[in-house]
């Protein structure tokens, strides 16, 4: 369990460092006058909607939690791969639900 926590902390730290470095690069380019209309369009295209991102993680965690709750009520042998399959199916359902919702939101925009 400590490996999972350590790995999660490292991934979160890497995401934060990447975001800070990307921001610094953008600021340096703007200060040096290296931006034109196409660069600004590229910068705007890199930004993502925080609401859609929050929706994605909320759905994935919801479906993952539902899979774990279901596993609590199903009996299986300790060497069975059934728990992995059930959890993967629930997480996949979360991703598919996110895809369908975001597709509908983007088509309405």
VEXDREN-2710 file (C-alpha; in Angstrom, 1 decimal):
% VEXDREN-2710
k/r/px/py/pz
1/UNK/0.0/0.0/0.0
2/UNK/2.9/2.4/0.7
3/UNK/4.1/1.9/-2.9
4/UNK/0.7/3.0/-4.2
5/UNK/0.8/6.2/-2.1
6/UNK/4.4/6.9/-3.1
7/UNK/3.6/6.4/-6.8
8/UNK/0.6/8.6/-6.5
9/UNK/2.6/11.4/-4.8
10/UNK/5.3/11.2/-7.5
11/UNK/2.7/11.4/-10.3
12/UNK/1.0/14.4/-8.7
13/UNK/4.4/16.1/-8.2
14/UNK/5.3/15.5/-11.9
15/UNK/2.0/17.0/-13.1
16/UNK/2.5/20.1/-10.9
17/UNK/6.1/20.6/-12.1
18/UNK/5.1/20.2/-15.8
19/UNK/2.3/22.7/-15.4
20/UNK/4.6/25.2/-13.7
21/UNK/7.3/24.8/-16.4
22/UNK/4.8/25.2/-19.2
23/UNK/3.6/28.4/-17.6
24/UNK/7.1/29.7/-17.3
25/UNK/7.8/28.9/-21.0
26/UNK/4.7/30.8/-22.1
27/UNK/5.6/33.9/-20.0
28/UNK/9.2/33.9/-21.4
29/UNK/7.9/33.7/-24.9
30/UNK/5.5/36.6/-24.4
31/UNK/8.1/38.8/-22.7
32/UNK/10.6/38.2/-25.5
33/UNK/8.0/39.0/-28.2
34/UNK/8.1/35.6/-29.8
35/UNK/4.4/35.3/-30.1
36/UNK/2.3/35.9/-33.1
37/UNK/-1.3/35.1/-34.0
38/UNK/-0.7/31.4/-34.7
39/UNK/1.2/31.0/-31.4
40/UNK/-1.7/32.6/-29.5
41/UNK/-4.1/30.1/-31.2
42/UNK/-1.8/27.3/-30.2
43/UNK/-1.7/28.5/-26.6
44/UNK/-5.5/28.8/-26.5
45/UNK/-5.9/25.3/-27.9
46/UNK/-3.7/23.8/-25.2
47/UNK/-6.0/25.1/-22.4
48/UNK/-8.6/22.6/-21.4
49/UNK/-11.9/23.0/-19.6
50/UNK/-11.6/22.4/-15.9
51/UNK/-15.3/21.4/-15.7
52/UNK/-14.8/18.6/-18.2
53/UNK/-11.6/17.4/-16.4
54/UNK/-13.4/17.4/-13.1
55/UNK/-16.3/15.5/-14.7
56/UNK/-13.8/12.9/-16.0
57/UNK/-12.2/12.2/-12.6
58/UNK/-15.5/12.3/-10.8
59/UNK/-17.0/9.6/-13.1
60/UNK/-13.9/7.4/-13.0
61/UNK/-13.7/7.6/-9.2
62/UNK/-17.5/7.0/-8.9
63/UNK/-17.5/3.9/-11.1
64/UNK/-14.2/2.6/-9.5
65/UNK/-15.8/3.0/-6.1
66/UNK/-19.0/1.2/-7.3
67/UNK/-16.8/-1.7/-8.5
68/UNK/-15.1/-1.9/-5.1
69/UNK/-18.4/-1.8/-3.3
70/UNK/-19.7/-4.7/-5.5
71/UNK/-16.6/-6.7/-4.8
72/UNK/-17.3/-6.4/-1.1
73/UNK/-20.5/-8.4/-1.6
74/UNK/-19.2/-11.0/-4.0
75/UNK/-17.5/-14.1/-2.7
76/UNK/-14.4/-15.3/-4.7
77/UNK/-11.3/-17.3/-4.0
78/UNK/-8.1/-15.4/-3.2
79/UNK/-6.2/-16.6/-6.3
80/UNK/-9.1/-15.6/-8.6
81/UNK/-8.8/-12.9/-11.2
82/UNK/-12.5/-12.0/-10.8
83/UNK/-11.9/-8.8/-8.7
84/UNK/-9.5/-7.4/-11.4
85/UNK/-12.0/-8.1/-14.1
86/UNK/-14.9/-6.5/-12.3
87/UNK/-12.9/-3.4/-11.4
88/UNK/-11.6/-3.0/-15.0
89/UNK/-15.2/-3.3/-16.3
90/UNK/-16.4/-0.6/-13.9
91/UNK/-13.6/1.7/-14.7
92/UNK/-14.1/1.2/-18.4
93/UNK/-17.8/2.0/-17.9
94/UNK/-16.7/5.3/-16.2
95/UNK/-14.5/6.2/-19.2
96/UNK/-17.2/5.4/-21.7
97/UNK/-19.7/7.4/-19.8
98/UNK/-17.3/10.3/-19.7
99/UNK/-16.6/10.1/-23.4
100/UNK/-20.3/10.1/-24.2
101/UNK/-21.1/13.0/-22.0
102/UNK/-18.1/15.1/-23.2
103/UNK/-19.0/14.3/-26.8
104/UNK/-22.5/15.6/-26.2
105/UNK/-21.3/18.7/-24.4
106/UNK/-18.8/19.5/-27.2
107/UNK/-21.3/19.0/-29.9
108/UNK/-23.7/21.5/-28.2
109/UNK/-21.0/24.1/-27.9
END
